Amino acid sequence: MPIRFNPADPHWRVAPLPTFSAAQKDWLTRGGSLTAHLRALGAVAVRVTREAIALPWPDEAAALGLTPRAPVWVREVVLSVDGVPFVAAHSVTPRAASVGSWQATRRLRTRPLAELLYSDSGVARSSLVSRRVGKRHPLYRLAAREIGGGVVDEPHALVARRSVFERHGAPLMVSECMLPALWEHLAWLEQAGRPGAATERVPAAHVAHERIRDHGRPLDHTASRAHAAPRTSDDRSR
């Protein structure tokens, strides 16, 4: 059965903006577990910054078919690689679902949400959508707290993606905002991998990224998509 919830709107688009870099388009359209992708870059740690009953953001309420004042369960985390924050994530599900179909989200502690999403064949995922978020968007403000250097060094906008997972008819929306440190690290890896560049400092996992993409199309169920076979460099052509 097709998933009932659609995270897309005039701002959140299935096709990444043409002005995004190749690396940004790549990471915004990768299916499977984002945590697993980050583990190809180094040791991943999850830090929980907030768990609470709250109100949904306006674009979340619209995507999930909720009234603006409907209570939701919110979980916010920061995903760090080798101690450096790379992603700020925000997940939200209706309060009733947080004690029902998605009650396990309340017991995760510092375990990644991916442990729930990619081990259950009953979980389906919507298309991945992406956008730039500016300083007026709450996701930007959430992510900006993890950017070092103070307000002067904050970028004008950040790149983010989101999708909705559905289990027994109950939605769980996950928004992931990529921090500048991620793009800086990927640029360094690309530079280090060029002919003539010193590569002895680059672990094999850094240059052999697992390419799990679904390019925005809805997934059947997430358990079957958690670990796809690595692709060669020829698969990168669109």
Secondary structure, DSSP 8 states (H G I E B T S, - for coil): ---S-----SSSBSS--TTS-HHHHHHHSB-S-HHHHHHTTS-EEEEEEEEEEE---HHHHHHHT--TT--EEEEEEEEEETTEEEEEEEEEEEHHHHTTTTGGGGG-TTS-THHHHTS-TTEEE---EEEEEETTSHHHHHHHTT-TT-GGG--SEEEEEEEEEEETTEEEEEEEEE-HHHHHHHHHHHHHTSTTS--TTS-HHHHS----B-TT--BS-GGGGSS-----GGGG--
